[in-house]
């Protein structure tokens, strides 16, 4: 969430962790494709390319806070 207010990032991160969501920081989305039970997202991390099965994919591009 680069470009967002640090207080917003802290709040949002806390909420996601309470919802037991796994966060991938310092990662870059490489793409997604249809899987058997939903989508499979490919991300590039320090460890290499990872594939993450998921139910939904949220794409946001070019959003800036007011």
CHARMM internal coordinates of N, CA and C (Angstrom, degrees):
IC EDIT
DIST 1 N 1 CA 1.4359
DIST 1 CA 1 C 1.5292
ANGL 1 N 1 CA 1 C 110.45
DIST 1 C 2 N 1.3148
ANGL 1 CA 1 C 2 N 116.05
DIHE 1 N 1 CA 1 C 2 N 51.62
DIST 2 N 2 CA 1.4599
ANGL 1 C 2 N 2 CA 118.16
DIHE 1 CA 1 C 2 N 2 CA 179.30
DIST 2 CA 2 C 1.5281
ANGL 2 N 2 CA 2 C 110.88
DIHE 1 C 2 N 2 CA 2 C -64.01
DIST 2 C 3 N 1.3182
ANGL 2 CA 2 C 3 N 116.27
DIHE 2 N 2 CA 2 C 3 N 144.81
DIST 3 N 3 CA 1.4503
ANGL 2 C 3 N 3 CA 121.17
DIHE 2 CA 2 C 3 N 3 CA 179.09
DIST 3 CA 3 C 1.5166
ANGL 3 N 3 CA 3 C 114.02
DIHE 2 C 3 N 3 CA 3 C 91.57
DIST 3 C 4 N 1.3265
ANGL 3 CA 3 C 4 N 117.58
DIHE 3 N 3 CA 3 C 4 N -9.74
DIST 4 N 4 CA 1.4488
ANGL 3 C 4 N 4 CA 120.26
DIHE 3 CA 3 C 4 N 4 CA 178.74
DIST 4 CA 4 C 1.5193
ANGL 4 N 4 CA 4 C 110.34
DIHE 3 C 4 N 4 CA 4 C -87.31
DIST 4 C 5 N 1.3200
ANGL 4 CA 4 C 5 N 115.59
DIHE 4 N 4 CA 4 C 5 N 157.66
DIST 5 N 5 CA 1.4540
ANGL 4 C 5 N 5 CA 122.88
DIHE 4 CA 4 C 5 N 5 CA 176.39
DIST 5 CA 5 C 1.5312
ANGL 5 N 5 CA 5 C 108.86
DIHE 4 C 5 N 5 CA 5 C -61.67
DIST 5 C 6 N 1.3406
ANGL 5 CA 5 C 6 N 118.31
DIHE 5 N 5 CA 5 C 6 N 132.11
DIST 6 N 6 CA 1.4762
ANGL 5 C 6 N 6 CA 121.04
DIHE 5 CA 5 C 6 N 6 CA -178.71
DIST 6 CA 6 C 1.5317
ANGL 6 N 6 CA 6 C 113.66
DIHE 5 C 6 N 6 CA 6 C -55.14
DIST 6 C 7 N 1.3445
ANGL 6 CA 6 C 7 N 118.23
DIHE 6 N 6 CA 6 C 7 N -32.69
DIST 7 N 7 CA 1.4651
ANGL 6 C 7 N 7 CA 120.39
DIHE 6 CA 6 C 7 N 7 CA 178.43
DIST 7 CA 7 C 1.5246
ANGL 7 N 7 CA 7 C 110.80
DIHE 6 C 7 N 7 CA 7 C -67.75
DIST 7 C 8 N 1.3223
ANGL 7 CA 7 C 8 N 117.19
DIHE 7 N 7 CA 7 C 8 N -37.23
DIST 8 N 8 CA 1.4606
ANGL 7 C 8 N 8 CA 121.33
DIHE 7 CA 7 C 8 N 8 CA 178.22
DIST 8 CA 8 C 1.5271
ANGL 8 N 8 CA 8 C 109.84
DIHE 7 C 8 N 8 CA 8 C -66.48
DIST 8 C 9 N 1.3221
ANGL 8 CA 8 C 9 N 116.78
DIHE 8 N 8 CA 8 C 9 N -42.79
DIST 9 N 9 CA 1.4694
ANGL 8 C 9 N 9 CA 121.30
DIHE 8 CA 8 C 9 N 9 CA 179.54
DIST 9 CA 9 C 1.5256
ANGL 9 N 9 CA 9 C 110.25
DIHE 8 C 9 N 9 CA 9 C -61.64
DIST 9 C 10 N 1.3171
ANGL 9 CA 9 C 10 N 116.92
DIHE 9 N 9 CA 9 C 10 N -44.26
DIST 10 N 10 CA 1.4704
ANGL 9 C 10 N 10 CA 121.27
DIHE 9 CA 9 C 10 N 10 CA -179.46
DIST 10 CA 10 C 1.5343
ANGL 10 N 10 CA 10 C 110.52
DIHE 9 C 10 N 10 CA 10 C -61.95
DIST 10 C 11 N 1.3376
ANGL 10 CA 10 C 11 N 116.74
DIHE 10 N 10 CA 10 C 11 N -45.95
DIST 11 N 11 CA 1.4631
ANGL 10 C 11 N 11 CA 121.74
DIHE 10 CA 10 C 11 N 11 CA 179.50
DIST 11 CA 11 C 1.5253
ANGL 11 N 11 CA 11 C 110.81
DIHE 10 C 11 N 11 CA 11 C -62.67
DIST 11 C 12 N 1.3289
ANGL 11 CA 11 C 12 N 116.59
DIHE 11 N 11 CA 11 C 12 N -48.22
DIST 12 N 12 CA 1.4587
ANGL 11 C 12 N 12 CA 122.31
DIHE 11 CA 11 C 12 N 12 CA -178.17
DIST 12 CA 12 C 1.5234
ANGL 12 N 12 CA 12 C 111.31
DIHE 11 C 12 N 12 CA 12 C -62.80
DIST 12 C 13 N 1.3283
ANGL 12 CA 12 C 13 N 117.17
DIHE 12 N 12 CA 12 C 13 N -42.04
DIST 13 N 13 CA 1.4609
ANGL 12 C 13 N 13 CA 121.99
DIHE 12 CA 12 C 13 N 13 CA 179.25
DIST 13 CA 13 C 1.5284
ANGL 13 N 13 CA 13 C 110.56
DIHE 12 C 13 N 13 CA 13 C -62.20
DIST 13 C 14 N 1.3259
ANGL 13 CA 13 C 14 N 116.57
DIHE 13 N 13 CA 13 C 14 N -43.48
DIST 14 N 14 CA 1.4671
ANGL 13 C 14 N 14 CA 120.67
DIHE 13 CA 13 C 14 N 14 CA 178.69
DIST 14 CA 14 C 1.5286
ANGL 14 N 14 CA 14 C 111.12
DIHE 13 C 14 N 14 CA 14 C -61.23
DIST 14 C 15 N 1.3339
ANGL 14 CA 14 C 15 N 116.53
DIHE 14 N 14 CA 14 C 15 N -44.20
DIST 15 N 15 CA 1.4678
ANGL 14 C 15 N 15 CA 120.48
DIHE 14 CA 14 C 15 N 15 CA -179.39
DIST 15 CA 15 C 1.5323
ANGL 15 N 15 CA 15 C 111.35
DIHE 14 C 15 N 15 CA 15 C -63.29
DIST 15 C 16 N 1.3280
ANGL 15 CA 15 C 16 N 116.99
DIHE 15 N 15 CA 15 C 16 N -42.29
DIST 16 N 16 CA 1.4652
ANGL 15 C 16 N 16 CA 120.03
DIHE 15 CA 15 C 16 N 16 CA -179.99
DIST 16 CA 16 C 1.5219
ANGL 16 N 16 CA 16 C 111.30
DIHE 15 C 16 N 16 CA 16 C -65.09
DIST 16 C 17 N 1.3316
ANGL 16 CA 16 C 17 N 117.19
DIHE 16 N 16 CA 16 C 17 N -39.93
DIST 17 N 17 CA 1.4652
ANGL 16 C 17 N 17 CA 119.87
DIHE 16 CA 16 C 17 N 17 CA 179.02
DIST 17 CA 17 C 1.5206
ANGL 17 N 17 CA 17 C 111.19
DIHE 16 C 17 N 17 CA 17 C -66.14
DIST 17 C 18 N 1.3487
ANGL 17 CA 17 C 18 N 118.08
DIHE 17 N 17 CA 17 C 18 N -36.68
DIST 18 N 18 CA 1.4657
ANGL 17 C 18 N 18 CA 121.27
DIHE 17 CA 17 C 18 N 18 CA 177.08
DIST 18 CA 18 C 1.5238
ANGL 18 N 18 CA 18 C 110.73
DIHE 17 C 18 N 18 CA 18 C -64.45
DIST 18 C 19 N 1.3356
ANGL 18 CA 18 C 19 N 116.58
DIHE 18 N 18 CA 18 C 19 N -30.02
DIST 19 N 19 CA 1.4623
ANGL 18 C 19 N 19 CA 121.33
DIHE 18 CA 18 C 19 N 19 CA 178.41
DIST 19 CA 19 C 1.5293
ANGL 19 N 19 CA 19 C 111.12
DIHE 18 C 19 N 19 CA 19 C -83.52
DIST 19 C 20 N 1.3341
ANGL 19 CA 19 C 20 N 116.19
DIHE 19 N 19 CA 19 C 20 N 6.13
DIST 20 N 20 CA 1.4604
ANGL 19 C 20 N 20 CA 124.06
DIHE 19 CA 19 C 20 N 20 CA 178.53
DIST 20 CA 20 C 1.5360
ANGL 20 N 20 CA 20 C 112.08
DIHE 19 C 20 N 20 CA 20 C 62.68
DIST 20 C 21 N 1.3184
ANGL 20 CA 20 C 21 N 116.13
DIHE 20 N 20 CA 20 C 21 N 35.63
DIST 21 N 21 CA 1.4633
ANGL 20 C 21 N 21 CA 120.86
DIHE 20 CA 20 C 21 N 21 CA 175.94
DIST 21 CA 21 C 1.5140
ANGL 21 N 21 CA 21 C 109.17
DIHE 20 C 21 N 21 CA 21 C -92.65
DIST 21 C 22 N 1.3140
ANGL 21 CA 21 C 22 N 115.45
DIHE 21 N 21 CA 21 C 22 N 140.48
DIST 22 N 22 CA 1.4537
ANGL 21 C 22 N 22 CA 120.75
DIHE 21 CA 21 C 22 N 22 CA 179.43
DIST 22 CA 22 C 1.5276
ANGL 22 N 22 CA 22 C 108.76
DIHE 21 C 22 N 22 CA 22 C -88.22
DIST 22 C 23 N 1.3240
ANGL 22 CA 22 C 23 N 116.66
DIHE 22 N 22 CA 22 C 23 N 128.83
DIST 23 N 23 CA 1.4581
ANGL 22 C 23 N 23 CA 121.98
DIHE 22 CA 22 C 23 N 23 CA -179.22
DIST 23 CA 23 C 1.5168
ANGL 23 N 23 CA 23 C 110.18
DIHE 22 C 23 N 23 CA 23 C -101.63
DIST 23 C 24 N 1.3199
ANGL 23 CA 23 C 24 N 116.05
DIHE 23 N 23 CA 23 C 24 N 137.82
DIST 24 N 24 CA 1.4636
ANGL 23 C 24 N 24 CA 122.08
DIHE 23 CA 23 C 24 N 24 CA 177.44
DIST 24 CA 24 C 1.5213
ANGL 24 N 24 CA 24 C 107.47
DIHE 23 C 24 N 24 CA 24 C -114.75
DIST 24 C 25 N 1.3154
ANGL 24 CA 24 C 25 N 115.91
DIHE 24 N 24 CA 24 C 25 N 97.58
DIST 25 N 25 CA 1.4552
ANGL 24 C 25 N 25 CA 121.15
DIHE 24 CA 24 C 25 N 25 CA 179.97
DIST 25 CA 25 C 1.5213
ANGL 25 N 25 CA 25 C 109.59
DIHE 24 C 25 N 25 CA 25 C -89.48
DIST 25 C 26 N 1.3160
ANGL 25 CA 25 C 26 N 116.66
DIHE 25 N 25 CA 25 C 26 N 155.22
DIST 26 N 26 CA 1.4718
ANGL 25 C 26 N 26 CA 122.18
DIHE 25 CA 25 C 26 N 26 CA -178.59
DIST 26 CA 26 C 1.5239
ANGL 26 N 26 CA 26 C 111.19
DIHE 25 C 26 N 26 CA 26 C 54.84
DIST 26 C 27 N 1.3302
ANGL 26 CA 26 C 27 N 115.99
DIHE 26 N 26 CA 26 C 27 N 42.43
DIST 27 N 27 CA 1.4608
ANGL 26 C 27 N 27 CA 122.30
DIHE 26 CA 26 C 27 N 27 CA 179.79
DIST 27 CA 27 C 1.5224
ANGL 27 N 27 CA 27 C 108.93
DIHE 26 C 27 N 27 CA 27 C -123.58
DIST 27 C 28 N 1.3194
ANGL 27 CA 27 C 28 N 115.48
DIHE 27 N 27 CA 27 C 28 N 158.17
DIST 28 N 28 CA 1.4575
ANGL 27 C 28 N 28 CA 121.45
DIHE 27 CA 27 C 28 N 28 CA -179.29
DIST 28 CA 28 C 1.5237
ANGL 28 N 28 CA 28 C 108.99
DIHE 27 C 28 N 28 CA 28 C -128.56
DIST 28 C 29 N 1.3310
ANGL 28 CA 28 C 29 N 116.52
DIHE 28 N 28 CA 28 C 29 N 124.41
DIST 29 N 29 CA 1.4616
ANGL 28 C 29 N 29 CA 120.40
DIHE 28 CA 28 C 29 N 29 CA 178.85
DIST 29 CA 29 C 1.5260
ANGL 29 N 29 CA 29 C 109.16
DIHE 28 C 29 N 29 CA 29 C -69.24
DIST 29 C 30 N 1.3338
ANGL 29 CA 29 C 30 N 116.30
DIHE 29 N 29 CA 29 C 30 N 130.56
DIST 30 N 30 CA 1.4568
ANGL 29 C 30 N 30 CA 122.08
DIHE 29 CA 29 C 30 N 30 CA -179.98
DIST 30 CA 30 C 1.5285
ANGL 30 N 30 CA 30 C 111.60
DIHE 29 C 30 N 30 CA 30 C -102.15
DIST 30 C 31 N 1.3227
ANGL 30 CA 30 C 31 N 117.35
DIHE 30 N 30 CA 30 C 31 N -16.99
DIST 31 N 31 CA 1.4600
ANGL 30 C 31 N 31 CA 121.01
DIHE 30 CA 30 C 31 N 31 CA 179.91
DIST 31 CA 31 C 1.5194
ANGL 31 N 31 CA 31 C 110.66
DIHE 30 C 31 N 31 CA 31 C 145.82
DIST 31 C 32 N 1.3238
ANGL 31 CA 31 C 32 N 115.42
DIHE 31 N 31 CA 31 C 32 N -177.49
DIST 32 N 32 CA 1.4651
ANGL 31 C 32 N 32 CA 120.91
DIHE 31 CA 31 C 32 N 32 CA 178.07
DIST 32 CA 32 C 1.5200
ANGL 32 N 32 CA 32 C 108.76
DIHE 31 C 32 N 32 CA 32 C -148.02
DIST 32 C 33 N 1.3146
ANGL 32 CA 32 C 33 N 114.28
DIHE 32 N 32 CA 32 C 33 N 162.00
DIST 33 N 33 CA 1.4595
ANGL 32 C 33 N 33 CA 119.77
DIHE 32 CA 32 C 33 N 33 CA 176.24
DIST 33 CA 33 C 1.5207
ANGL 33 N 33 CA 33 C 108.53
DIHE 32 C 33 N 33 CA 33 C -149.50
DIST 33 C 34 N 1.3137
ANGL 33 CA 33 C 34 N 115.75
DIHE 33 N 33 CA 33 C 34 N 161.26
DIST 34 N 34 CA 1.4635
ANGL 33 C 34 N 34 CA 121.41
DIHE 33 CA 33 C 34 N 34 CA 179.66
DIST 34 CA 34 C 1.5221
ANGL 34 N 34 CA 34 C 109.64
DIHE 33 C 34 N 34 CA 34 C -70.27
DIST 34 C 35 N 1.3341
ANGL 34 CA 34 C 35 N 115.96
DIHE 34 N 34 CA 34 C 35 N 133.61
DIST 35 N 35 CA 1.4560
ANGL 34 C 35 N 35 CA 121.27
DIHE 34 CA 34 C 35 N 35 CA 176.52
DIST 35 CA 35 C 1.5242
ANGL 35 N 35 CA 35 C 109.84
DIHE 34 C 35 N 35 CA 35 C -111.85
DIST 35 C 36 N 1.3195
ANGL 35 CA 35 C 36 N 116.61
DIHE 35 N 35 CA 35 C 36 N -173.56
DIST 36 N 36 CA 1.4644
ANGL 35 C 36 N 36 CA 120.98
DIHE 35 CA 35 C 36 N 36 CA 179.72
DIST 36 CA 36 C 1.5228
ANGL 36 N 36 CA 36 C 112.33
DIHE 35 C 36 N 36 CA 36 C -66.49
DIST 36 C 37 N 1.3324
ANGL 36 CA 36 C 37 N 116.86
DIHE 36 N 36 CA 36 C 37 N -43.31
DIST 37 N 37 CA 1.4648
ANGL 36 C 37 N 37 CA 121.37
DIHE 36 CA 36 C 37 N 37 CA -176.09
DIST 37 CA 37 C 1.5202
ANGL 37 N 37 CA 37 C 112.73
DIHE 36 C 37 N 37 CA 37 C -113.41
DIST 37 C 38 N 1.3083
ANGL 37 CA 37 C 38 N 119.38
DIHE 37 N 37 CA 37 C 38 N 19.09
DIST 38 N 38 CA 1.4584
ANGL 37 C 38 N 38 CA 122.21
DIHE 37 CA 37 C 38 N 38 CA -178.26
DIST 38 CA 38 C 1.5161
ANGL 38 N 38 CA 38 C 109.79
DIHE 37 C 38 N 38 CA 38 C 150.64
DIST 38 C 39 N 1.3102
ANGL 38 CA 38 C 39 N 115.77
DIHE 38 N 38 CA 38 C 39 N -144.23
DIST 39 N 39 CA 1.4640
ANGL 38 C 39 N 39 CA 120.81
DIHE 38 CA 38 C 39 N 39 CA -178.63
DIST 39 CA 39 C 1.5259
ANGL 39 N 39 CA 39 C 110.53
DIHE 38 C 39 N 39 CA 39 C -101.64
DIST 39 C 40 N 1.3282
ANGL 39 CA 39 C 40 N 116.06
DIHE 39 N 39 CA 39 C 40 N 157.70
DIST 40 N 40 CA 1.4562
ANGL 39 C 40 N 40 CA 122.95
DIHE 39 CA 39 C 40 N 40 CA 173.65
DIST 40 CA 40 C 1.5244
ANGL 40 N 40 CA 40 C 106.30
DIHE 39 C 40 N 40 CA 40 C -124.88
DIST 40 C 41 N 1.3315
ANGL 40 CA 40 C 41 N 115.92
DIHE 40 N 40 CA 40 C 41 N 117.86
DIST 41 N 41 CA 1.4629
ANGL 40 C 41 N 41 CA 121.71
DIHE 40 CA 40 C 41 N 41 CA -178.34
DIST 41 CA 41 C 1.5204
ANGL 41 N 41 CA 41 C 108.68
DIHE 40 C 41 N 41 CA 41 C -99.73
DIST 41 C 42 N 1.3297
ANGL 41 CA 41 C 42 N 116.35
DIHE 41 N 41 CA 41 C 42 N 134.75
DIST 42 N 42 CA 1.4621
ANGL 41 C 42 N 42 CA 121.57
DIHE 41 CA 41 C 42 N 42 CA 176.84
DIST 42 CA 42 C 1.5232
ANGL 42 N 42 CA 42 C 108.18
DIHE 41 C 42 N 42 CA 42 C -104.18
DIST 42 C 43 N 1.3425
ANGL 42 CA 42 C 43 N 115.68
DIHE 42 N 42 CA 42 C 43 N 127.22
DIST 43 N 43 CA 1.4561
ANGL 42 C 43 N 43 CA 120.30
DIHE 42 CA 42 C 43 N 43 CA 178.04
DIST 43 CA 43 C 1.5229
ANGL 43 N 43 CA 43 C 110.22
DIHE 42 C 43 N 43 CA 43 C -126.25
DIST 43 C 44 N 1.3049
ANGL 43 CA 43 C 44 N 115.59
DIHE 43 N 43 CA 43 C 44 N 148.89
DIST 44 N 44 CA 1.4657
ANGL 43 C 44 N 44 CA 121.45
DIHE 43 CA 43 C 44 N 44 CA 177.37
DIST 44 CA 44 C 1.5307
ANGL 44 N 44 CA 44 C 107.63
DIHE 43 C 44 N 44 CA 44 C -102.38
DIST 44 C 45 N 1.3355
ANGL 44 CA 44 C 45 N 115.30
DIHE 44 N 44 CA 44 C 45 N 122.52
DIST 45 N 45 CA 1.4613
ANGL 44 C 45 N 45 CA 121.36
DIHE 44 CA 44 C 45 N 45 CA 178.95
DIST 45 CA 45 C 1.5218
ANGL 45 N 45 CA 45 C 109.02
DIHE 44 C 45 N 45 CA 45 C -122.53
DIST 45 C 46 N 1.3180
ANGL 45 CA 45 C 46 N 115.86
DIHE 45 N 45 CA 45 C 46 N -177.83
DIST 46 N 46 CA 1.4618
ANGL 45 C 46 N 46 CA 120.50
DIHE 45 CA 45 C 46 N 46 CA 176.07
DIST 46 CA 46 C 1.5260
ANGL 46 N 46 CA 46 C 111.51
DIHE 45 C 46 N 46 CA 46 C -62.24
DIST 46 C 47 N 1.3351
ANGL 46 CA 46 C 47 N 116.39
DIHE 46 N 46 CA 46 C 47 N -26.80
DIST 47 N 47 CA 1.4661
ANGL 46 C 47 N 47 CA 122.05
DIHE 46 CA 46 C 47 N 47 CA -178.69
DIST 47 CA 47 C 1.5226
ANGL 47 N 47 CA 47 C 112.87
DIHE 46 C 47 N 47 CA 47 C -86.16
DIST 47 C 48 N 1.3343
ANGL 47 CA 47 C 48 N 117.69
DIHE 47 N 47 CA 47 C 48 N -8.09
DIST 48 N 48 CA 1.4580
ANGL 47 C 48 N 48 CA 121.82
DIHE 47 CA 47 C 48 N 48 CA -178.07
DIST 48 CA 48 C 1.5147
ANGL 48 N 48 CA 48 C 110.82
DIHE 47 C 48 N 48 CA 48 C 121.21
DIST 48 C 49 N 1.3201
ANGL 48 CA 48 C 49 N 116.32
DIHE 48 N 48 CA 48 C 49 N -160.89
DIST 49 N 49 CA 1.4671
ANGL 48 C 49 N 49 CA 121.96
DIHE 48 CA 48 C 49 N 49 CA -179.90
DIST 49 CA 49 C 1.5234
ANGL 49 N 49 CA 49 C 109.43
DIHE 48 C 49 N 49 CA 49 C -83.84
DIST 49 C 50 N 1.3446
ANGL 49 CA 49 C 50 N 116.03
DIHE 49 N 49 CA 49 C 50 N 130.38
DIST 50 N 50 CA 1.4621
ANGL 49 C 50 N 50 CA 121.96
DIHE 49 CA 49 C 50 N 50 CA 176.85
DIST 50 CA 50 C 1.5143
ANGL 50 N 50 CA 50 C 108.67
DIHE 49 C 50 N 50 CA 50 C -119.14
DIST 50 C 51 N 1.3241
ANGL 50 CA 50 C 51 N 116.62
DIHE 50 N 50 CA 50 C 51 N 146.51
DIST 51 N 51 CA 1.4570
ANGL 50 C 51 N 51 CA 122.30
DIHE 50 CA 50 C 51 N 51 CA 174.64
DIST 51 CA 51 C 1.5161
ANGL 51 N 51 CA 51 C 108.77
DIHE 50 C 51 N 51 CA 51 C -111.20
DIST 51 C 52 N 1.3330
ANGL 51 CA 51 C 52 N 115.66
DIHE 51 N 51 CA 51 C 52 N 128.73
DIST 52 N 52 CA 1.4576
ANGL 51 C 52 N 52 CA 120.87
DIHE 51 CA 51 C 52 N 52 CA -176.16
DIST 52 CA 52 C 1.5274
ANGL 52 N 52 CA 52 C 109.11
DIHE 51 C 52 N 52 CA 52 C -121.40
DIST 52 C 53 N 1.3418
ANGL 52 CA 52 C 53 N 117.68
DIHE 52 N 52 CA 52 C 53 N 116.14
DIST 53 N 53 CA 1.4648
ANGL 52 C 53 N 53 CA 119.39
DIHE 52 CA 52 C 53 N 53 CA 175.17
DIST 53 CA 53 C 1.5317
ANGL 53 N 53 CA 53 C 109.69
DIHE 52 C 53 N 53 CA 53 C -73.77
DIST 53 C 54 N 1.3393
ANGL 53 CA 53 C 54 N 117.33
DIHE 53 N 53 CA 53 C 54 N 140.61
DIST 54 N 54 CA 1.4600
ANGL 53 C 54 N 54 CA 120.06
DIHE 53 CA 53 C 54 N 54 CA -179.45
DIST 54 CA 54 C 1.5252
ANGL 54 N 54 CA 54 C 110.87
DIHE 53 C 54 N 54 CA 54 C -151.97
DIST 54 C 55 N 1.3269
ANGL 54 CA 54 C 55 N 115.02
DIHE 54 N 54 CA 54 C 55 N 164.90
DIST 55 N 55 CA 1.4599
ANGL 54 C 55 N 55 CA 121.96
DIHE 54 CA 54 C 55 N 55 CA 179.16
DIST 55 CA 55 C 1.5252
ANGL 55 N 55 CA 55 C 111.29
DIHE 54 C 55 N 55 CA 55 C -85.27
DIST 55 C 56 N 1.3460
ANGL 55 CA 55 C 56 N 115.53
DIHE 55 N 55 CA 55 C 56 N -38.12
DIST 56 N 56 CA 1.4632
ANGL 55 C 56 N 56 CA 121.00
DIHE 55 CA 55 C 56 N 56 CA -175.67
DIST 56 CA 56 C 1.5172
ANGL 56 N 56 CA 56 C 109.84
DIHE 55 C 56 N 56 CA 56 C -139.01
DIST 56 C 57 N 1.3396
ANGL 56 CA 56 C 57 N 115.57
DIHE 56 N 56 CA 56 C 57 N 155.66
DIST 57 N 57 CA 1.4527
ANGL 56 C 57 N 57 CA 122.30
DIHE 56 CA 56 C 57 N 57 CA 175.87
DIST 57 CA 57 C 1.5199
ANGL 57 N 57 CA 57 C 108.22
DIHE 56 C 57 N 57 CA 57 C -125.45
DIST 57 C 58 N 1.3269
ANGL 57 CA 57 C 58 N 117.33
DIHE 57 N 57 CA 57 C 58 N 125.59
DIST 58 N 58 CA 1.4558
ANGL 57 C 58 N 58 CA 122.73
DIHE 57 CA 57 C 58 N 58 CA 177.16
DIST 58 CA 58 C 1.5226
ANGL 58 N 58 CA 58 C 107.91
DIHE 57 C 58 N 58 CA 58 C -105.34
DIST 58 C 59 N 1.3228
ANGL 58 CA 58 C 59 N 116.40
DIHE 58 N 58 CA 58 C 59 N 122.90
DIST 59 N 59 CA 1.4561
ANGL 58 C 59 N 59 CA 121.06
DIHE 58 CA 58 C 59 N 59 CA -179.66
DIST 59 CA 59 C 1.5250
ANGL 59 N 59 CA 59 C 108.33
DIHE 58 C 59 N 59 CA 59 C -114.28
DIST 59 C 60 N 1.3313
ANGL 59 CA 59 C 60 N 116.60
DIHE 59 N 59 CA 59 C 60 N 124.27
DIST 60 N 60 CA 1.4641
ANGL 59 C 60 N 60 CA 121.72
DIHE 59 CA 59 C 60 N 60 CA 175.18
DIST 60 CA 60 C 1.5153
ANGL 60 N 60 CA 60 C 108.10
DIHE 59 C 60 N 60 CA 60 C -128.51
DIST 60 C 61 N 1.3048
ANGL 60 CA 60 C 61 N 115.35
DIHE 60 N 60 CA 60 C 61 N 132.96
DIST 61 N 61 CA 1.4569
ANGL 60 C 61 N 61 CA 119.93
DIHE 60 CA 60 C 61 N 61 CA -178.08
DIST 61 CA 61 C 1.5235
ANGL 61 N 61 CA 61 C 109.05
DIHE 60 C 61 N 61 CA 61 C -138.13
DIST 61 C 62 N 1.3134
ANGL 61 CA 61 C 62 N 116.83
DIHE 61 N 61 CA 61 C 62 N 131.60
DIST 62 N 62 CA 1.4444
ANGL 61 C 62 N 62 CA 121.27
DIHE 61 CA 61 C 62 N 62 CA 172.78
DIST 62 CA 62 C 1.5123
ANGL 62 N 62 CA 62 C 116.19
DIHE 61 C 62 N 62 CA 62 C 69.83
DIST 62 C 63 N 1.3054
ANGL 62 CA 62 C 63 N 117.78
DIHE 62 N 62 CA 62 C 63 N 27.74
DIST 63 N 63 CA 1.4648
ANGL 62 C 63 N 63 CA 121.00
DIHE 62 CA 62 C 63 N 63 CA 179.12
DIST 63 CA 63 C 1.5134
ANGL 63 N 63 CA 63 C 109.80
DIHE 62 C 63 N 63 CA 63 C -94.00
DIST 63 C 64 N 1.3154
ANGL 63 CA 63 C 64 N 116.68
DIHE 63 N 63 CA 63 C 64 N 131.35
DIST 64 N 64 CA 1.4641
ANGL 63 C 64 N 64 CA 121.96
DIHE 63 CA 63 C 64 N 64 CA 176.92
DIST 64 CA 64 C 1.5130
ANGL 64 N 64 CA 64 C 109.34
DIHE 63 C 64 N 64 CA 64 C -125.67
DIST 64 C 65 N 1.3302
ANGL 64 CA 64 C 65 N 118.58
DIHE 64 N 64 CA 64 C 65 N 142.87
DIST 65 N 65 CA 1.4634
ANGL 64 C 65 N 65 CA 120.17
DIHE 64 CA 64 C 65 N 65 CA 178.06
DIST 65 CA 65 C 1.5313
ANGL 65 N 65 CA 65 C 110.69
DIHE 64 C 65 N 65 CA 65 C -71.16
DIST 65 C 66 N 1.3244
ANGL 65 CA 65 C 66 N 116.16
DIHE 65 N 65 CA 65 C 66 N 151.00
DIST 66 N 66 CA 1.4686
ANGL 65 C 66 N 66 CA 121.07
DIHE 65 CA 65 C 66 N 66 CA 175.39
DIST 66 CA 66 C 1.5111
ANGL 66 N 66 CA 66 C 110.17
DIHE 65 C 66 N 66 CA 66 C -80.60
END
COOR INIT
IC SEED 1 N 1 CA 1 C
IC BUILD
